[in-house]
Amino acid sequence: MNKSVFDPRTKLVVILCASFTMMIPVGWEEECLFVTCLFLLFVWSGFWKKGLALYLLFLFLTWTDQRLFAQGDHLWVFILDFFSVGYRRLLPTIMAAVFAVSGTRNSEWMAALQKIHIPNVLLVPLAVLFRFFPTLIQDFKRIRQAMRFRGIGMNGASLFLHPIQSLEYLLIPLLMSAEKTVTELSATALVRGLATDTRHTTVYDQKLQWRDAFVLLVLCGFLLGGVWLT
């Protein structure tokens, strides 16, 4: 299956729609239907394992909310229920963000943003941001590997027993690596000419397909229904 099933612009609209659901009051049925549609998008794109994990988390938070609501008006019940509902309301946006980054290359994102005429003052920082976190994760793994080679354990016990020493071995190299990474990525973005006003070429021929139109139509239905219900 082709991993880039949906156009990045469609994925961007999914994120915006999921964020919009946090700002309007929706019932549990509408919320569950929207999360189910997000899960189906994961399945359609071929990332059903990620979608299933997040969907099960949503069901668990829903079950927890219903169980805690029946326990009475105790303070601890109120606190746990507050966090359960809060995380459940954030979950659609998290699912949409995970769906957006799954199977979409950074170059595809750049081509999509250029196609919708994002100004260069935003394009260059976004280009750096898209490449920063994957590079930072790789640097973190290399630092952990180097620590293991030197016999320095980095687990929950070491963080609890020697927090300052553990953070020193991990945090200082990670900050130095992050500073170097940002400088190099910024230079790369400028060398590639992302800051120029001329038209950029790309190897990705992005066009909205029928599946993109179908998803956009469904999202418009959710938005219009949410505004109508409010």
C-alpha positions as CSV (number, residue, x, y, z in Angstrom):
1,M,0.0,0.0,0.0
2,N,1.2,3.5,-0.8
3,K,2.0,5.2,2.5
4,S,1.2,8.7,1.1
5,V,-2.5,7.9,0.6
6,F,-3.8,11.4,1.3
7,D,-2.5,14.8,0.3
8,P,-0.7,16.8,3.0
9,R,-3.2,19.6,2.5
10,T,-6.0,17.2,3.4
11,K,-4.1,16.1,6.5
12,L,-3.7,19.8,7.5
13,V,-7.4,20.3,7.2
14,V,-8.0,17.2,9.4
15,I,-5.7,18.8,12.1
16,L,-7.6,22.1,11.9
17,C,-11.0,20.3,12.1
18,A,-9.8,18.3,15.1
19,S,-8.6,21.4,16.8
20,F,-12.0,23.1,16.1
21,T,-13.8,20.3,17.9
22,M,-12.0,21.3,21.1
23,M,-13.5,24.8,20.9
24,I,-17.2,23.8,20.5
25,P,-19.3,21.8,22.9
26,V,-20.1,18.4,21.3
27,G,-21.9,15.4,22.7
28,W,-20.3,12.1,23.4
29,E,-22.0,10.6,20.3
30,E,-20.5,13.2,18.0
31,E,-17.1,12.9,19.7
32,C,-17.1,9.1,19.4
33,L,-18.1,9.4,15.7
34,F,-15.4,11.8,14.9
35,V,-12.7,9.7,16.7
36,T,-14.0,6.6,14.8
37,C,-13.6,8.5,11.5
38,L,-10.0,9.3,12.5
39,F,-9.4,5.7,13.2
40,L,-10.8,4.7,9.8
41,L,-8.3,7.2,8.2
42,F,-5.5,5.4,10.0
43,V,-6.8,2.1,8.6
44,W,-7.2,3.6,5.1
45,S,-3.6,4.9,5.2
46,G,-2.2,1.6,6.4
47,F,-1.2,2.7,9.9
48,W,-4.0,0.8,11.7
49,K,-1.7,-0.2,14.6
50,K,-1.2,3.5,15.6
51,G,-4.9,4.2,15.1
52,L,-6.0,1.2,17.1
53,A,-3.8,2.1,20.0
54,L,-5.2,5.7,20.1
55,Y,-8.7,4.5,19.6
56,L,-8.5,2.0,22.5
57,L,-7.1,4.8,24.6
58,F,-10.1,6.9,23.8
59,L,-12.4,4.1,24.7
60,F,-10.5,3.6,28.0
61,L,-10.8,7.2,28.9
62,T,-14.5,7.2,28.1
63,W,-15.0,4.1,30.3
64,T,-13.0,5.7,33.1
65,D,-15.1,8.8,32.9
66,Q,-18.3,6.8,33.1
67,R,-17.1,4.7,36.0
68,L,-15.8,7.7,38.0
69,F,-19.0,9.6,37.4
70,A,-20.9,6.9,39.2
71,Q,-18.6,6.9,42.3
72,G,-20.1,10.0,43.9
73,D,-18.9,13.6,44.7
74,H,-15.6,12.8,46.4
75,L,-12.7,15.1,45.7
76,W,-10.4,12.4,44.3
77,V,-13.2,11.3,41.9
78,F,-13.6,14.9,40.7
79,I,-9.8,15.3,40.1
80,L,-9.5,12.0,38.3
81,D,-12.6,12.7,36.2
82,F,-11.3,16.1,35.3
83,F,-8.0,14.7,33.9
84,S,-9.9,11.8,32.2
85,V,-12.2,14.2,30.4
86,G,-9.4,16.6,29.6
87,Y,-7.2,14.0,28.0
88,R,-10.1,12.6,26.1
89,R,-10.9,16.0,24.6
90,L,-7.3,16.4,23.6
91,L,-7.1,13.0,22.0
92,P,-8.8,13.9,18.6
93,T,-6.2,16.6,18.0
94,I,-3.4,14.2,19.0
95,M,-4.8,11.5,16.7
96,A,-5.0,14.0,13.8
97,A,-1.4,15.1,14.3
98,V,-0.2,11.5,14.4
99,F,-2.2,10.8,11.3
100,A,-0.7,13.8,9.5
101,V,2.9,12.9,10.1
102,S,2.5,9.2,9.4
103,G,3.8,8.4,5.9
104,T,4.3,12.0,4.9
105,R,7.9,13.1,4.1
106,N,9.2,16.5,5.1
107,S,9.7,17.4,1.4
108,E,6.0,16.6,0.8
109,W,5.0,19.0,3.5
110,M,7.2,21.7,2.1
111,A,5.8,21.2,-1.3
112,A,2.2,21.3,0.0
113,L,2.9,24.5,2.0
114,Q,4.4,26.2,-1.0
115,K,1.4,25.2,-3.1
116,I,-1.0,26.9,-0.7
117,H,1.3,30.0,-0.8
118,I,2.6,30.0,2.8
119,P,4.8,33.1,3.1
120,N,8.5,32.6,3.3
121,V,8.7,34.2,6.8
122,L,6.8,31.1,8.0
123,L,8.1,28.5,5.6
124,V,11.7,28.6,6.7
125,P,11.0,28.1,10.4
126,L,8.5,25.3,9.5
127,A,11.2,23.7,7.4
128,V,13.6,23.7,10.3
129,L,10.9,22.6,12.7
130,F,9.8,19.6,10.6
131,R,13.4,18.3,10.5
132,F,14.4,19.3,14.1
133,F,12.5,16.8,16.2
134,P,13.3,13.6,14.1
135,T,17.0,14.7,14.2
136,L,16.8,15.4,18.0
137,I,15.3,11.9,18.6
138,Q,18.2,10.3,16.7
139,D,20.7,12.3,18.7
140,F,19.0,11.2,21.9
141,K,19.3,7.6,20.9
142,R,23.0,8.1,20.1
143,I,23.6,9.7,23.4
144,R,21.9,6.8,25.2
145,Q,24.0,4.3,23.2
146,A,27.2,6.2,24.1
147,M,26.3,6.2,27.8
148,R,25.7,2.4,27.7
149,F,29.1,1.9,26.1
150,R,30.7,3.8,29.0
151,G,28.8,1.8,31.6
152,I,26.4,4.7,32.5
153,G,22.9,3.4,33.1
154,M,20.0,5.6,32.2
155,N,16.8,4.2,33.5
156,G,14.1,5.1,36.1
157,A,16.2,3.9,39.0
158,S,19.2,6.0,38.0
159,L,17.1,9.1,37.5
160,F,15.6,8.6,41.0
161,L,18.9,7.8,42.8
162,H,21.2,10.2,40.9
163,P,19.0,12.8,39.2
164,I,21.6,15.5,38.8
165,Q,24.3,13.2,37.5
166,S,21.9,11.5,35.1
167,L,20.6,14.8,33.7
168,E,24.1,16.1,33.4
169,Y,25.2,13.1,31.3
170,L,22.1,13.4,29.1
171,L,20.8,17.0,29.1
172,I,24.1,18.8,28.4
173,P,25.1,16.7,25.4
174,L,21.5,16.9,24.1
175,L,21.3,20.7,24.4
176,M,24.7,21.1,22.6
177,S,23.5,18.7,19.9
178,A,20.2,20.6,19.6
179,E,22.0,23.9,19.1
180,K,24.2,22.5,16.4
181,T,21.2,20.8,14.7
182,V,19.2,24.1,14.6
183,T,22.2,26.0,13.1
184,E,22.8,23.3,10.4
185,L,19.1,23.0,9.5
186,S,18.7,26.8,9.2
187,A,21.8,26.9,6.9
188,T,20.4,24.0,4.9
189,A,17.1,25.8,4.4
190,L,18.7,29.0,3.3
191,V,21.1,27.1,0.9
192,R,18.1,25.4,-0.7
193,G,16.7,28.8,-1.4
194,L,13.5,28.4,0.7
195,A,13.7,32.1,1.6
196,T,13.6,33.4,-2.0
197,D,10.5,34.6,-3.7
198,T,11.0,32.7,-6.9
199,R,8.9,29.7,-7.7
200,H,10.3,26.4,-6.3
201,T,10.3,23.1,-8.1
202,T,9.5,19.8,-6.5
203,V,9.5,16.2,-7.5
204,Y,6.2,15.6,-5.8
205,D,3.2,16.1,-8.1
206,Q,0.6,16.7,-5.5
207,K,-3.0,16.7,-6.7
208,L,-6.2,16.3,-4.7
209,Q,-7.7,12.9,-5.5
210,W,-11.2,11.6,-5.0
211,R,-10.4,10.2,-1.5
212,D,-9.2,13.7,-0.5
213,A,-12.4,15.2,-1.7
214,F,-14.4,12.6,0.2
215,V,-12.5,13.3,3.5
216,L,-12.9,17.0,3.0
217,L,-16.7,16.6,2.4
218,V,-17.0,14.5,5.6
219,L,-15.1,17.1,7.6
220,C,-17.3,19.9,6.2
221,G,-20.3,17.9,7.4
222,F,-18.8,17.7,10.9
223,L,-18.0,21.4,11.0
224,L,-21.4,22.4,9.8
225,G,-23.1,20.0,12.1
226,G,-21.1,21.3,15.1
227,V,-21.8,24.9,14.3
228,W,-25.5,24.1,13.9
229,L,-25.7,22.3,17.2
230,T,-24.1,25.1,19.1
